[in-house]
Amino acid sequence: MKSTISKVDVLGMSLDKWQYESCTAHIATGEDWATLYGIESRIEGKGHATGLLKEAKAYYESQGKHFGGSVALNPKMRSIYEKLNIPEYLYVR
């Protein structure tokens, strides 16, 4: 694995913090799920976000967890979700 994983607390929630190249992501986990909450890359266009999410998805799915992401806020993120077949979770009231 090229990524590193550590635990962080964000607003009272324990999250997995993933680091890959110039990219950092925060992923929440439960017994049978893992959800991407946020991701940012300091260098765009190099595939760092794609590489991180590809590794994270495989990692959590190997543990029997369903992997998905929060709402894609831009076309680039939606494209990565589609490329990697990551479901986008929408909350509609």
N, C-alpha and C positions, 0 to 999 in steps of 0.2 A: 504494500500500500504506500502510495506517495503522500497521502494526507496525514496530518496529525490531528488527534482528537483530545480535547480537554473538557472539563466541566466548568461551567460558569453560572452564576446567578444573575438573572435579568428580571428586575421588577418582582422579585420573590419566586421566580420560576427557575428551576434547575434545567439548563440546556446543555446540549453537546455543542461545543465550539469546534468547527472544522477549519483547518488551515491547509491550503493547497496553492503553491506558487504565490500569486498576488491576491488571492481570493480568501475571504473569510465568510463562513456561514454559521448560523445558529439553528439547531434542529432540536425540537422537543420530542420526547419519546414517552411511550406508554407501554403497557404489557404487550400489545400486538400491533402497535402503530409507531410511525416516526413522521413528523411533519416539519418541513422547511419553513422557518419563520422569516428569515431574511438572509440575503447574500449580497456581498459587495466585492468588487474587484478593483484594485488600484490601477490595473493595466487592462484596458478593454481590447477585445478583438484577438486575443491570443489563445482562447479556448480554456482559460483557467476555470471559469464557472462551470463549463460543461464537464471538464475533467473531475472537478470536485463532486458535482452532483452524480456523475456516473459511478464514482467510487462509493459515495454515501448510499445511493440506492442499492447497489450490490451488497454492501455491508449489512444494511438493515434487513433486506430481503433474505439474506442468508441466515438471519436470526428468526425468520418467520414473521417479520413485521411488514405491514402494508406501508409503503412509502409514498407520500404525497407532498404537495406544496401549497402554501397560502396563495392568495390571488396574485397572478402575474400583473405587475404594475406597468409593464411596458412590452412592446412587441418582441424585443430581444429575449426577455425572460420567457414569454409565451412560446417562442420558437424553441428554446432549450427544453421546456417541458414537453413539447410535441416530439422533438427529436429523441428524447430519452424515455418517452411514454410515461411521464410522471403526471398523475392526476392532479388537477388544480381544484382545491377545495374552496367552495364559495359558501358564504353564510348569508342566507336571505331570510329576512323576517317578514 
